[in-house]
Amino acid sequence: MTDQPQLHSSIVAMISLASGIAANHPAMGQCQLQRLRDAGIPEHQIDAVIEIARHIRDEAAQKLDAVFDEQAAEAQATIAAEPEESCGCTTTSSGQSCC
């Protein structure tokens, strides 16, 4: 490893806060939020990080919902045309069906 400078702790806290929000982490980035405030990061910058992270999270959820709805509609059409016994999923390790 080369002697590259490490990221500043406030940058790491911003990245961690944003990724935690975007990933719906249960800790909700409260530790990082406090670190940023303790480091004197202006509230408007913290607010921008939170806004961007929430936008990414919400946009990803909307896109996943759209794909789910599309696939559900396709599956419904397939089932209506040709009913099957299962949805094509695999069984659990004990042999239980998840469908």
GUDRENSE-771815 format. One record per atom (N, C-alpha, C): x, y, z; residue in one letter; atom name; residue number from 0. Coordinates in Angstrom, 1 decimal, padded with zeros to 4 digits, always signed. Example, Ala and Ser with C-alpha at 12.3 -4.5 7.8 and 13.67 -1.06 7.14 Angstrom:
2
        u        v        w   resn   name   resi
   +013.2   -005.7   +007.8      A      N      0
   +012.3   -004.5   +007.8      A     CA      0
   +013.2   -003.3   +007.8      A      C      0
   +012.8   -002.2   +007.1      S      N      1
   +013.7   -001.1   +007.1      S     CA      1
   +012.9   +000.0   +007.9      S      C      1
END
This chain:
99
        u        v        w   resn   name   resi
   +000.8   -001.2   +000.0      M      N      0
   +000.0   +000.0   +000.0      M     CA      0
   +000.9   +001.2   +000.0      M      C      0
   +000.5   +002.2   -000.8      T      N      1
   +001.3   +003.4   -000.9      T     CA      1
   +000.9   +004.4   +000.3      T      C      1
   +001.8   +005.4   +000.4      D      N      2
   +001.5   +006.4   +001.5      D     CA      2
   +000.6   +007.4   +001.0      D      C      2
   -000.6   +007.1   +000.7      Q      N      3
   -001.6   +008.0   +000.2      Q     CA      3
   -002.3   +008.6   +001.4      Q      C      3
   -002.7   +009.9   +001.4      P      N      4
   -003.4   +010.5   +002.5      P     CA      4
   -004.8   +009.8   +002.7      P      C      4
   -005.2   +009.6   +003.9      Q      N      5
   -006.5   +009.0   +004.2      Q     CA      5
   -007.6   +010.1   +004.0      Q      C      5
   -008.8   +009.6   +003.8      L      N      6
   -009.9   +010.5   +003.8      L     CA      6
   -010.1   +011.2   +005.1      L      C      6
   -010.4   +012.4   +005.1      H      N      7
   -010.7   +013.2   +006.3      H     CA      7
   -011.9   +012.5   +007.0      H      C      7
   -011.9   +012.5   +008.3      S      N      8
   -012.9   +011.8   +009.1      S     CA      8
   -014.3   +012.4   +008.8      S      C      8
   -014.4   +013.7   +008.5      S      N      9
   -015.7   +014.2   +008.1      S     CA      9
   -016.2   +013.7   +006.8      S      C      9
   -015.3   +013.4   +005.9      I      N     10
   -015.7   +012.8   +004.6      I     CA     10
   -016.2   +011.4   +004.8      I      C     10
   -015.5   +010.6   +005.6      V      N     11
   -015.9   +009.3   +005.9      V     CA     11
   -017.3   +009.3   +006.6      V      C     11
   -017.5   +010.2   +007.6      A      N     12
   -018.8   +010.3   +008.2      A     CA     12
   -019.9   +010.7   +007.3      A      C     12
   -019.6   +011.6   +006.3      M      N     13
   -020.6   +011.9   +005.3      M     CA     13
   -021.0   +010.7   +004.4      M      C     13
   -020.0   +010.0   +004.0      I      N     14
   -020.2   +008.8   +003.2      I     CA     14
   -021.0   +007.7   +003.9      I      C     14
   -020.6   +007.5   +005.2      S      N     15
   -021.3   +006.5   +006.0      S     CA     15
   -022.7   +007.0   +006.3      S      C     15
   -023.0   +008.2   +006.6      L      N     16
   -024.3   +008.7   +006.8      L     CA     16
   -025.2   +008.5   +005.6      L      C     16
   -024.7   +008.9   +004.4      A      N     17
   -025.4   +008.8   +003.2      A     CA     17
   -025.7   +007.4   +002.8      A      C     17
   -024.7   +006.5   +002.9      S      N     18
   -024.9   +005.1   +002.6      S     CA     18
   -025.9   +004.4   +003.5      S      C     18
   -025.8   +004.8   +004.8      G      N     19
   -026.7   +004.2   +005.8      G     CA     19
   -028.2   +004.6   +005.5      G      C     19
   -028.4   +005.9   +005.2      I      N     20
   -029.7   +006.3   +004.8      I     CA     20
   -030.2   +005.6   +003.6      I      C     20
   -029.4   +005.6   +002.5      A      N     21
   -029.8   +005.0   +001.3      A     CA     21
   -030.1   +003.5   +001.4      A      C     21
   -029.4   +002.9   +002.4      A      N     22
   -029.6   +001.4   +002.5      A     CA     22
   -030.6   +001.1   +003.6      A      C     22
   -031.3   +002.1   +004.2      N      N     23
   -032.3   +001.9   +005.2      N     CA     23
   -031.7   +001.2   +006.4      N      C     23
   -030.4   +001.5   +006.8      H      N     24
   -029.8   +000.9   +007.9      H     CA     24
   -030.5   +001.3   +009.2      H      C     24
   -030.7   +000.3   +010.1      P      N     25
   -031.5   +000.6   +011.3      P     CA     25
   -030.9   +001.6   +012.2      P      C     25
   -029.6   +001.8   +012.2      A      N     26
   -029.0   +002.9   +013.0      A     CA     26
   -029.3   +004.3   +012.6      A      C     26
   -029.7   +004.4   +011.3      M      N     27
   -030.1   +005.7   +010.7      M     CA     27
   -029.0   +006.7   +010.7      M      C     27
   -027.7   +006.3   +010.8      G      N     28
   -026.7   +007.3   +010.7      G     CA     28
   -026.6   +008.3   +011.9      G      C     28
   -027.2   +008.0   +013.0      Q      N     29
   -027.2   +009.0   +014.1      Q     CA     29
   -025.8   +009.2   +014.6      Q      C     29
   -024.9   +008.2   +014.7      C      N     30
   -023.5   +008.4   +015.1      C     CA     30
   -022.8   +009.3   +014.2      C      C     30
   -022.9   +009.1   +012.9      Q      N     31
   -022.2   +009.9   +011.9      Q     CA     31
   -022.7   +011.3   +011.9      Q      C     31
   -024.0   +011.5   +012.1      L      N     32
   -024.7   +012.8   +012.2      L     CA     32
   -024.0   +013.6   +013.3      L      C     32
   -023.9   +012.9   +014.5      Q      N     33
   -023.3   +013.6   +015.6      Q     CA     33
   -021.8   +013.9   +015.4      Q      C     33
   -021.1   +013.0   +014.7      R      N     34
   -019.7   +013.3   +014.4      R     CA     34
   -019.6   +014.5   +013.5      R      C     34
   -020.4   +014.6   +012.5      L      N     35
   -020.4   +015.7   +011.6      L     CA     35
   -020.7   +017.0   +012.4      L      C     35
   -021.6   +017.0   +013.2      R      N     36
   -022.0   +018.2   +014.0      R     CA     36
   -020.8   +018.6   +014.9      R      C     36
   -020.2   +017.6   +015.6      D      N     37
   -019.1   +017.8   +016.5      D     CA     37
   -017.9   +018.4   +015.7      D      C     37
   -017.8   +018.0   +014.5      A      N     38
   -016.6   +018.5   +013.7      A     CA     38
   -016.9   +019.9   +013.1      A      C     38
   -018.1   +020.4   +013.4      G      N     39
   -018.4   +021.8   +012.9      G     CA     39
   -018.8   +021.8   +011.5      G      C     39
   -019.3   +020.7   +010.9      I      N     40
   -019.8   +020.8   +009.5      I     CA     40
   -021.1   +021.5   +009.5      I      C     40
   -021.2   +022.5   +008.6      P      N     41
   -022.4   +023.3   +008.6      P     CA     41
   -023.7   +022.5   +008.3      P      C     41
   -024.7   +022.9   +009.0      E      N     42
   -026.0   +022.1   +008.9      E     CA     42
   -026.5   +022.0   +007.5      E      C     42
   -026.3   +023.1   +006.7      H      N     43
   -026.8   +023.1   +005.3      H     CA     43
   -026.0   +022.0   +004.5      H      C     43
   -024.8   +021.7   +004.8      Q      N     44
   -024.1   +020.6   +004.1      Q     CA     44
   -024.6   +019.3   +004.6      Q      C     44
   -024.8   +019.1   +005.9      I      N     45
   -025.4   +017.9   +006.4      I     CA     45
   -026.8   +017.6   +005.8      I      C     45
   -027.6   +018.7   +005.7      D      N     46
   -028.9   +018.6   +005.1      D     CA     46
   -028.8   +018.1   +003.6      D      C     46
   -027.8   +018.6   +002.9      A      N     47
   -027.7   +018.3   +001.5      A     CA     47
   -027.3   +016.8   +001.4      A      C     47
   -026.4   +016.3   +002.3      V      N     48
   -026.1   +014.9   +002.3      V     CA     48
   -027.3   +014.0   +002.5      V      C     48
   -028.1   +014.4   +003.5      I      N     49
   -029.3   +013.7   +003.9      I     CA     49
   -030.3   +013.7   +002.7      I      C     49
   -030.5   +014.9   +002.1      E      N     50
   -031.4   +015.0   +001.0      E     CA     50
   -031.0   +014.1   -000.2      E      C     50
   -029.8   +014.1   -000.6      I      N     51
   -029.3   +013.3   -001.7      I     CA     51
   -029.4   +011.8   -001.4      I      C     51
   -029.1   +011.4   -000.1      A      N     52
   -029.2   +010.0   +000.2      A     CA     52
   -030.7   +009.5   +000.2      A      C     52
   -031.6   +010.4   +000.7      R      N     53
   -033.0   +010.0   +000.7      R     CA     53
   -033.5   +009.9   -000.7      R      C     53
   -033.0   +010.8   -001.6      H      N     54
   -033.5   +010.8   -003.0      H     CA     54
   -033.0   +009.5   -003.7      H      C     54
   -031.8   +009.1   -003.4      I      N     55
   -031.3   +007.9   -004.0      I     CA     55
   -032.0   +006.7   -003.5      I      C     55
   -032.3   +006.6   -002.2      R      N     56
   -033.1   +005.5   -001.6      R     CA     56
   -034.5   +005.5   -002.2      R      C     56
   -035.1   +006.6   -002.2      D      N     57
   -036.5   +006.6   -002.7      D     CA     57
   -036.6   +006.3   -004.2      D      C     57
   -035.6   +006.8   -005.0      E      N     58
   -035.6   +006.5   -006.4      E     CA     58
   -035.4   +005.0   -006.7      E      C     58
   -034.5   +004.4   -005.9      A      N     59
   -034.2   +003.0   -006.0      A     CA     59
   -035.5   +002.2   -005.7      A      C     59
   -036.2   +002.6   -004.6      A      N     60
   -037.4   +001.9   -004.2      A     CA     60
   -038.5   +002.0   -005.3      A      C     60
   -038.6   +003.2   -005.9      Q      N     61
   -039.6   +003.4   -006.9      Q     CA     61
   -039.3   +002.5   -008.2      Q      C     61
   -038.0   +002.4   -008.5      K      N     62
   -037.6   +001.6   -009.7      K     CA     62
   -037.8   +000.1   -009.4      K      C     62
   -037.5   -000.3   -008.1      L      N     63
   -037.7   -001.7   -007.8      L     CA     63
   -039.2   -002.0   -007.8      L      C     63
   -040.0   -001.1   -007.3      D      N     64
   -041.5   -001.3   -007.3      D     CA     64
   -042.0   -001.4   -008.7      D      C     64
   -041.5   -000.6   -009.6      A      N     65
   -041.9   -000.7   -011.0      A     CA     65
   -041.6   -002.0   -011.7      A      C     65
   -040.4   -002.5   -011.4      V      N     66
   -039.9   -003.8   -012.0      V     CA     66
   -040.8   -004.9   -011.4      V      C     66
   -041.0   -004.8   -010.0      F      N     67
   -041.9   -005.8   -009.4      F     CA     67
   -043.3   -005.8   -010.0      F      C     67
   -043.9   -004.6   -010.2      D      N     68
   -045.2   -004.6   -010.8      D     CA     68
   -045.2   -005.1   -012.2      D      C     68
   -044.2   -004.8   -013.0      E      N     69
   -044.1   -005.3   -014.3      E     CA     69
   -044.0   -006.8   -014.4      E      C     69
   -043.2   -007.4   -013.5      Q      N     70
   -043.0   -008.8   -013.5      Q     CA     70
   -044.3   -009.5   -012.9      Q      C     70
   -044.9   -008.9   -012.0      A      N     71
   -046.2   -009.4   -011.4      A     CA     71
   -047.2   -009.5   -012.5      A      C     71
   -047.3   -008.4   -013.3      A      N     72
   -048.3   -008.4   -014.4      A     CA     72
   -048.0   -009.5   -015.4      A      C     72
   -046.7   -009.7   -015.8      E      N     73
   -046.3   -010.7   -016.7      E     CA     73
   -046.6   -012.1   -016.1      E      C     73
   -046.4   -012.3   -014.9      A      N     74
   -046.7   -013.6   -014.2      A     CA     74
   -048.1   -013.9   -014.2      A      C     74
   -048.9   -012.8   -014.0      Q      N     75
   -050.4   -013.0   -014.0      Q     CA     75
   -050.9   -013.4   -015.3      Q      C     75
   -050.3   -012.8   -016.4      A      N     76
   -050.7   -013.2   -017.7      A     CA     76
   -050.3   -014.6   -018.0      A      C     76
   -049.1   -015.0   -017.6      T      N     77
   -048.7   -016.4   -017.8      T     CA     77
   -049.6   -017.4   -017.1      T      C     77
   -049.9   -017.1   -015.8      I      N     78
   -050.7   -018.0   -015.0      I     CA     78
   -052.1   -018.1   -015.7      I      C     78
   -052.6   -017.0   -016.1      A      N     79
   -054.0   -017.0   -016.7      A     CA     79
   -054.0   -017.8   -018.0      A      C     79
   -052.9   -017.8   -018.8      A      N     80
   -052.8   -018.5   -020.0      A     CA     80
   -052.5   -020.0   -019.8      A      C     80
   -051.7   -020.3   -018.8      E      N     81
   -051.2   -021.6   -018.6      E     CA     81
   -050.8   -021.8   -017.1      E      C     81
   -051.8   -022.2   -016.3      P      N     82
   -051.5   -022.4   -014.9      P     CA     82
   -050.4   -023.4   -014.6      P      C     82
   -049.6   -023.1   -013.6      E      N     83
   -048.5   -024.0   -013.2      E     CA     83
   -048.7   -024.4   -011.8      E      C     83
   -048.0   -025.4   -011.3      E      N     84
   -048.0   -025.8   -010.0      E     CA     84
   -047.3   -024.9   -009.0      E      C     84
   -046.2   -024.4   -009.5      S      N     85
   -045.4   -023.5   -008.6      S     CA     85
   -044.9   -022.3   -009.5      S      C     85
   -044.3   -021.4   -008.8      C      N     86
   -043.8   -020.2   -009.5      C     CA     86
   -042.4   -020.3   -010.0      C      C     86
   -041.9   -021.5   -009.9      G      N     87
   -040.5   -021.8   -010.4      G     CA     87
   -039.4   -021.5   -009.4      G      C     87
   -039.8   -021.3   -008.1      C      N     88
   -038.8   -021.1   -007.1      C     CA     88
   -038.2   -022.5   -006.7      C      C     88
   -037.0   -022.4   -006.1      T      N     89
   -036.4   -023.6   -005.6      T     CA     89
   -036.9   -023.9   -004.2      T      C     89
   -036.7   -025.0   -003.7      T      N     90
   -037.1   -025.4   -002.3      T     CA     90
   -036.0   -025.0   -001.3      T      C     90
   -036.4   -024.9   -000.1      T      N     91
   -035.4   -024.6   +001.0      T     CA     91
   -034.6   -025.9   +001.2      T      C     91
   -033.5   -025.8   +002.0      S      N     92
   -032.6   -026.9   +002.3      S     CA     92
   -033.3   -028.1   +002.9      S      C     92
   -034.5   -027.9   +003.6      S      N     93
   -035.2   -029.0   +004.1      S     CA     93
   -036.3   -029.5   +003.2      S      C     93
   -036.4   -028.9   +002.0      G      N     94
   -037.3   -029.4   +001.0      G     CA     94
   -038.7   -028.7   +001.0      G      C     94
   -038.8   -027.6   +001.8      Q      N     95
   -040.0   -026.8   +001.8      Q     CA     95
   -040.1   -025.9   +000.6      Q      C     95
   -041.3   -025.8   +000.0      S      N     96
   -041.5   -024.9   -001.1      S     CA     96
   -041.7   -023.5   -000.5      S      C     96
   -041.2   -022.5   -001.2      C      N     97
   -041.4   -021.1   -000.8      C     CA     97
   -042.6   -020.5   -001.6      C      C     97
   -043.2   -021.3   -002.4      C      N     98
   -044.4   -020.8   -003.2      C     CA     98
   -045.7   -021.4   -002.7      C      C     98
END
